Amino acid sequence: MITKTYHAIGLMSGSSLDGLDIAFCKFEVENENISAWELLKAETVPFSEMWQSRLAHLPTQSALVYAKTHAYFGHYMGELVIDFMSRNSILPNLIASHGHTIFHHPDKRMTAQIGDGGALAATTGLMVISDFRTQDIAIGGEGTPLAPAADKYLFDGYDFYLNIGGIANVSCNVNGKMIAFDIGGANQVLNGLANLADQDYDDGGKIAASGEIVDVLLQEVNSIDYFSKKYPKSLDNQWVVQNLLKKYREFPESVENRMRTAVEQLAEQTVLSVLQVIENEGLTGGKYRMLATGGGVFNSFLMQRMQELFKEKIDLEIVIPKQETIEFKEAILMALLGVLRLENIPNCLASVTGARRDTVGGAIYQGKNKKRK
């Protein structure tokens, strides 16, 4: 049996705009399976105020500004990767980049992540794989979530997988078939409300814990069509801003009460999402385990409310892994997707996205080190 070894860098720029996550990983591949893997080095490089502002406002800019930013962001990520490699004395076989999502409209058969892979390859001199979503969308899929590939190949042993980033999503392994979808707005909403209290985020959920639930607001948000829609389904960053954050920010209540309501809404929808999967897929486990990752896991009040609400409905244990997994799972995922692309193994799963078939997504840009294996 032949074992192939890859050293890959994964890049993730999330909707929370906190920075570029960089993960340097080692993967061993045997018989179309990941037989072993390791996170060797990872860090988050914060975005400057200029880049935060540019990314936040790009959806409303001209086509020319969009095209220029797409190229500039590719070169910028390349410079950050070069610095990361230099400081850590590493040289990967490949870079796999998610880029930064600006538009995501699967109902219109389009999605757009900026960060030109060609510019990234030209800057680093390394093979770059990017653009993981578009083929799935072209054949009728949502193009997201991508996380179930990591849940399937790297984090076996759980019934459910919860990721709380800018948007929260849930995955489930149903006898080898992955089910996943977006739950709702998470850190995009909570951080946006924290900004009203002159905070970057709600540290440990302290602001929310000091408030009270606003029933009218909670009902208003829960009545939004998306929350009653059946999976597969996915959310766009701008949809979250316009339909959730805007509603919370404009509601005439204290920041504490609005934050408390937002936490409750997310916790409720997470529980309802899991219950929906259990019912629709005919699961009869009785007792379940859910791995929770993403920055929202550090909001201890949010996690407490989720566990309390789950306890009222089912026997489910929320498992929180070590900190590096919480922080860098999505960047690790990107590195994995790049390796799967080179091995011609499906990395976007139709059972998750609703596409007509599994796809091997990702455009390859060769760097100058073409012969490196």
C-alpha positions as CSV (number, residue, x, y, z in Angstrom):
1,M,0.0,0.0,0.0
2,I,1.4,3.3,-1.1
3,T,1.3,6.2,1.4
4,K,1.6,9.7,0.0
5,T,2.6,12.6,2.3
6,Y,1.7,16.2,1.7
7,H,2.6,19.3,3.6
8,A,0.0,22.0,2.9
9,I,-0.9,25.5,4.0
10,G,-4.5,26.3,4.4
11,L,-5.8,29.9,4.3
12,M,-9.2,31.1,5.6
13,S,-10.6,34.6,5.7
14,G,-13.9,34.5,7.5
15,S,-16.9,36.7,7.6
16,S,-15.9,38.1,11.1
17,L,-13.1,40.0,9.4
18,D,-10.7,39.4,12.2
19,G,-7.8,38.3,10.0
20,L,-6.3,35.6,7.9
21,D,-6.0,32.2,9.5
22,I,-2.9,30.2,8.3
23,A,-2.6,26.5,9.1
24,F,0.5,24.4,8.1
25,C,-0.5,20.8,8.1
26,K,0.8,17.3,7.3
27,F,-1.4,14.7,5.7
28,E,-0.8,11.1,4.9
29,V,-3.0,9.6,2.2
30,E,-3.7,5.9,1.7
31,N,-6.3,4.3,-0.5
32,E,-8.3,7.5,-0.9
33,N,-8.4,8.0,2.9
34,I,-6.5,10.3,5.2
35,S,-4.6,7.8,7.3
36,A,-2.9,10.4,9.5
37,W,-2.7,14.1,9.9
38,E,-1.2,16.8,12.1
39,L,-1.4,20.5,12.5
40,L,2.2,21.6,12.6
41,K,1.9,25.4,12.9
42,A,-0.9,27.9,12.8
43,E,-1.6,31.6,13.5
44,T,-4.1,34.4,12.7
45,V,-2.7,37.5,11.1
46,P,-5.0,40.4,11.9
47,F,-6.2,42.5,9.1
48,S,-5.4,46.2,9.1
49,E,-8.2,48.7,9.5
50,M,-7.9,49.5,5.8
51,W,-8.4,45.8,4.8
52,Q,-11.3,45.4,7.2
53,S,-13.0,48.4,5.8
54,R,-12.3,47.4,2.2
55,L,-13.6,43.9,2.6
56,A,-16.7,45.1,4.5
57,H,-17.7,47.6,1.8
58,L,-16.7,45.7,-1.3
59,P,-20.2,44.2,-2.0
60,T,-21.4,47.7,-2.8
61,Q,-18.4,48.9,-4.9
62,S,-18.0,49.0,-8.7
63,A,-16.9,46.0,-10.8
64,L,-13.5,47.7,-11.4
65,V,-12.9,48.1,-7.6
66,Y,-14.0,44.5,-7.1
67,A,-11.6,43.2,-9.8
68,K,-8.7,45.2,-8.5
69,T,-9.4,44.1,-4.9
70,H,-9.5,40.5,-6.0
71,A,-6.0,40.8,-7.4
72,Y,-4.6,42.9,-4.6
73,F,-5.9,40.5,-2.0
74,G,-4.3,37.6,-3.7
75,H,-0.9,39.3,-3.6
76,Y,-1.5,40.5,0.0
77,M,-2.2,36.9,1.1
78,G,0.9,35.8,-0.7
79,E,3.0,38.3,1.2
80,L,1.5,37.1,4.5
81,V,2.3,33.5,3.6
82,I,5.9,34.3,2.7
83,D,6.4,36.0,6.0
84,F,4.8,33.0,7.8
85,M,7.0,30.5,6.0
86,S,10.1,32.6,6.6
87,R,9.5,33.0,10.3
88,N,8.8,29.3,10.7
89,S,11.4,27.9,8.2
90,I,8.8,25.8,6.3
91,L,8.1,25.1,2.6
92,P,4.8,23.3,1.8
93,N,3.9,21.3,-1.3
94,L,0.9,23.5,-1.8
95,I,-1.3,26.4,-0.6
96,A,-5.0,25.9,-0.5
97,S,-7.0,29.2,-0.1
98,H,-10.6,29.9,0.5
99,G,-10.3,33.6,-0.1
100,H,-12.9,36.0,1.3
101,T,-16.6,35.5,0.4
102,I,-18.1,38.7,-1.1
103,F,-21.2,37.2,-2.8
104,H,-22.9,33.9,-2.2
105,H,-26.2,33.4,-4.2
106,P,-26.6,29.7,-5.1
107,D,-30.2,30.5,-6.1
108,K,-28.7,32.6,-8.9
109,R,-26.0,29.9,-9.5
110,M,-23.1,32.1,-8.4
111,T,-20.7,32.6,-5.6
112,A,-17.6,34.8,-5.4
113,Q,-14.5,34.6,-3.1
114,I,-11.8,37.2,-3.7
115,G,-8.1,36.5,-3.5
116,D,-6.8,35.7,-6.9
117,G,-5.1,32.2,-6.9
118,G,-2.9,33.2,-9.7
119,A,-1.6,36.2,-7.8
120,L,-1.1,34.1,-4.7
121,A,0.9,31.6,-6.8
122,A,2.9,34.3,-8.5
123,T,3.8,35.9,-5.2
124,T,4.8,32.7,-3.3
125,G,6.2,30.6,-6.2
126,L,4.1,27.7,-4.9
127,M,1.2,25.7,-6.2
128,V,-2.1,27.3,-5.2
129,I,-5.5,25.7,-5.2
130,S,-8.5,27.9,-4.8
131,D,-12.1,28.4,-5.9
132,F,-13.6,25.4,-4.2
133,R,-17.3,26.2,-4.4
134,T,-18.2,27.2,-8.0
135,Q,-18.4,23.8,-9.6
136,D,-20.8,22.5,-7.0
137,I,-23.1,25.5,-7.5
138,A,-22.9,25.1,-11.2
139,I,-24.6,21.6,-10.9
140,G,-27.3,22.7,-8.5
141,G,-25.6,22.7,-5.1
142,E,-25.4,25.3,-2.4
143,G,-21.6,25.3,-2.6
144,T,-21.5,25.2,1.2
145,P,-20.9,24.2,3.9
146,L,-17.4,22.8,3.0
147,A,-16.7,21.8,6.7
148,P,-18.2,18.3,6.4
149,A,-15.1,17.2,4.4
150,A,-13.0,17.8,7.6
151,D,-15.7,16.2,9.8
152,K,-15.6,13.1,7.6
153,Y,-11.9,12.7,7.0
154,L,-10.3,14.3,10.1
155,F,-12.7,14.3,13.1
156,D,-14.4,11.0,13.0
157,G,-16.2,9.7,16.1
158,Y,-18.9,12.3,16.7
159,D,-22.6,12.4,15.8
160,F,-22.8,16.1,15.1
161,Y,-20.3,18.9,14.3
162,L,-21.1,22.5,15.2
163,N,-19.0,25.4,13.8
164,I,-19.7,28.9,15.2
165,G,-17.9,31.4,13.0
166,G,-19.4,34.5,11.4
167,I,-22.2,32.1,10.4
168,A,-23.0,29.0,12.4
169,N,-23.4,25.6,10.7
170,V,-24.0,22.0,11.7
171,S,-23.0,18.7,10.2
172,C,-24.0,15.1,10.9
173,N,-22.6,11.8,9.7
174,V,-25.5,9.6,8.9
175,N,-24.0,6.1,8.2
176,G,-21.3,7.6,6.1
177,K,-23.5,10.2,4.4
178,M,-22.7,13.8,5.5
179,I,-25.6,16.2,6.1
180,A,-24.9,19.9,6.8
181,F,-26.3,23.3,6.5
182,D,-26.1,26.9,7.9
183,I,-28.0,27.5,11.1
184,G,-27.9,31.3,11.2
185,G,-25.8,34.4,11.8
186,A,-23.4,34.0,14.7
187,N,-20.3,36.1,15.4
188,Q,-21.3,38.5,12.7
189,V,-24.3,39.4,14.7
190,L,-22.8,39.1,18.2
191,N,-19.7,41.1,17.3
192,G,-21.8,43.7,15.5
193,L,-23.8,44.2,18.7
194,A,-20.7,44.3,20.8
195,N,-19.4,47.2,18.7
196,L,-22.4,49.2,20.0
197,A,-20.9,48.8,23.4
198,D,-17.4,49.8,22.1
199,Q,-16.2,46.2,22.3
200,D,-14.8,44.1,19.5
201,Y,-16.6,41.1,20.8
202,D,-18.6,39.9,23.8
203,D,-15.9,38.4,26.0
204,G,-17.2,35.2,27.4
205,G,-20.8,36.4,26.8
206,K,-20.7,38.8,29.7
207,I,-22.7,41.4,28.0
208,A,-25.4,38.9,26.9
209,A,-25.5,37.3,30.4
210,S,-26.3,40.7,32.0
211,G,-29.3,41.3,29.7
212,E,-32.9,39.9,29.4
213,I,-34.6,38.2,26.5
214,V,-36.8,40.5,24.4
215,D,-39.7,38.2,23.4
216,V,-41.0,40.4,20.6
217,L,-37.6,40.7,19.0
218,L,-36.9,36.9,19.4
219,Q,-40.2,36.1,17.7
220,E,-39.6,38.6,15.0
221,V,-36.2,37.1,14.1
222,N,-37.4,33.5,14.4
223,S,-40.3,34.3,12.0
224,I,-37.8,35.0,9.1
225,D,-38.4,32.5,6.3
226,Y,-34.9,31.0,6.4
227,F,-35.3,29.5,9.8
228,S,-38.3,27.4,8.7
229,K,-36.7,26.4,5.4
230,K,-35.7,22.7,5.1
231,Y,-32.0,21.8,4.4
232,P,-29.9,21.8,2.3
233,K,-29.7,25.6,2.7
234,S,-26.9,28.2,3.1
235,L,-26.5,31.8,4.0
236,D,-24.7,34.8,2.4
237,N,-22.7,37.2,4.6
238,Q,-24.7,40.2,3.2
239,W,-28.0,38.4,4.0
240,V,-26.9,38.1,7.6
241,V,-26.0,41.8,7.8
242,Q,-29.2,43.0,6.1
243,N,-31.7,40.6,7.6
244,L,-30.3,39.8,11.1
245,L,-27.7,42.3,12.3
246,K,-29.7,45.3,10.9
247,K,-32.8,44.1,12.8
248,Y,-30.9,43.7,16.0
249,R,-29.1,46.9,15.7
250,E,-32.2,49.0,15.0
251,F,-34.5,47.5,17.6
252,P,-35.2,50.0,20.4
253,E,-33.7,48.1,23.4
254,S,-30.5,48.1,25.4
255,V,-27.4,46.5,23.9
256,E,-27.4,43.9,26.8
257,N,-31.0,42.9,26.1
258,R,-30.5,42.7,22.3
259,M,-27.3,40.6,22.8
260,R,-29.1,38.3,25.2
261,T,-31.9,37.8,22.7
262,A,-29.4,37.1,19.9
263,V,-27.6,34.5,22.0
264,E,-31.0,32.8,22.8
265,Q,-32.0,32.9,19.1
266,L,-28.8,31.2,18.0
267,A,-29.0,28.6,20.8
268,E,-32.6,27.8,20.0
269,Q,-32.0,27.4,16.3
270,T,-29.0,25.2,16.9
271,V,-31.1,22.8,19.0
272,L,-34.0,22.9,16.5
273,S,-31.5,22.2,13.6
274,V,-30.1,19.1,15.4
275,L,-33.6,17.9,16.2
276,Q,-34.6,18.4,12.6
277,V,-31.7,16.2,11.4
278,I,-32.5,13.5,14.0
279,E,-36.2,13.4,12.8
280,N,-35.6,13.7,9.1
281,E,-32.7,11.1,9.0
282,G,-34.4,8.7,11.4
283,L,-31.6,8.7,13.9
284,T,-32.1,6.5,17.0
285,G,-28.9,7.0,18.9
286,G,-30.5,8.0,22.2
287,K,-27.3,9.6,23.3
288,Y,-25.3,12.0,21.0
289,R,-21.9,13.8,21.0
290,M,-21.3,17.1,19.2
291,L,-17.9,18.6,18.5
292,A,-18.0,22.4,18.7
293,T,-15.4,24.6,17.0
294,G,-15.1,28.2,15.8
295,G,-14.6,31.4,17.7
296,G,-18.1,31.4,19.1
297,V,-17.1,28.5,21.3
298,F,-15.2,31.0,23.5
299,N,-18.5,32.6,24.3
300,S,-19.1,30.5,27.4
301,F,-22.6,32.0,28.0
302,L,-23.7,31.0,24.5
303,M,-22.3,27.4,25.0
304,Q,-24.0,27.2,28.4
305,R,-27.4,28.2,26.9
306,M,-27.0,25.6,24.2
307,Q,-26.2,22.8,26.6
308,E,-29.2,23.8,28.8
309,L,-31.6,23.9,25.9
310,F,-30.3,20.5,24.5
311,K,-30.8,19.0,28.0
312,E,-34.5,19.9,27.8
313,K,-34.9,17.9,24.6
314,I,-32.3,15.2,24.1
315,D,-29.2,13.6,25.6
316,L,-26.5,15.4,23.8
317,E,-23.0,16.2,25.1
318,I,-21.2,19.3,23.6
319,V,-17.5,18.4,23.3
320,I,-15.0,21.3,23.1
321,P,-11.6,20.3,21.7
322,K,-8.2,21.9,22.3
323,Q,-7.8,25.5,21.5
324,E,-5.9,25.2,18.2
325,T,-8.7,23.0,16.8
326,I,-11.3,25.5,17.8
327,E,-9.4,28.4,16.2
328,F,-8.0,26.8,13.1
329,K,-10.4,24.1,12.0
330,E,-11.5,26.1,8.9
331,A,-7.9,26.7,7.8
332,I,-7.1,23.0,8.4
333,L,-10.1,22.3,6.3
334,M,-8.8,24.4,3.4
335,A,-5.4,22.5,3.5
336,L,-7.4,19.2,3.4
337,L,-9.5,20.3,0.5
338,G,-6.3,21.1,-1.5
339,V,-4.9,17.6,-0.8
340,L,-8.2,16.0,-1.8
341,R,-8.2,18.0,-5.0
342,L,-4.7,16.7,-6.0
343,E,-5.8,13.2,-5.1
344,N,-9.0,13.5,-7.2
345,I,-11.1,12.7,-4.1
346,P,-14.4,14.5,-3.8
347,N,-14.1,17.5,-1.5
348,C,-17.6,19.0,-2.0
349,L,-20.3,16.5,-1.0
350,A,-23.7,16.4,-2.8
351,S,-25.4,15.0,0.3
352,V,-24.5,18.3,2.0
353,T,-25.1,20.8,-0.8
354,G,-27.9,19.2,-2.7
355,A,-25.9,19.1,-6.0
356,R,-26.5,16.4,-8.6
357,R,-23.2,14.7,-7.6
358,D,-20.1,15.0,-5.5
359,T,-17.4,17.2,-7.0
360,V,-13.6,17.6,-6.9
361,G,-13.5,21.3,-6.6
362,G,-10.6,23.7,-6.8
363,A,-8.6,25.6,-9.6
364,I,-4.9,24.8,-9.7
365,Y,-2.3,27.5,-10.3
366,Q,1.3,26.2,-10.7
367,G,4.1,28.1,-8.9
368,K,7.7,28.0,-10.0
369,N,8.4,24.8,-8.0
370,K,6.5,22.6,-10.4
371,K,8.5,19.4,-9.7
372,R,8.1,19.4,-5.9
373,K,6.1,16.4,-4.7
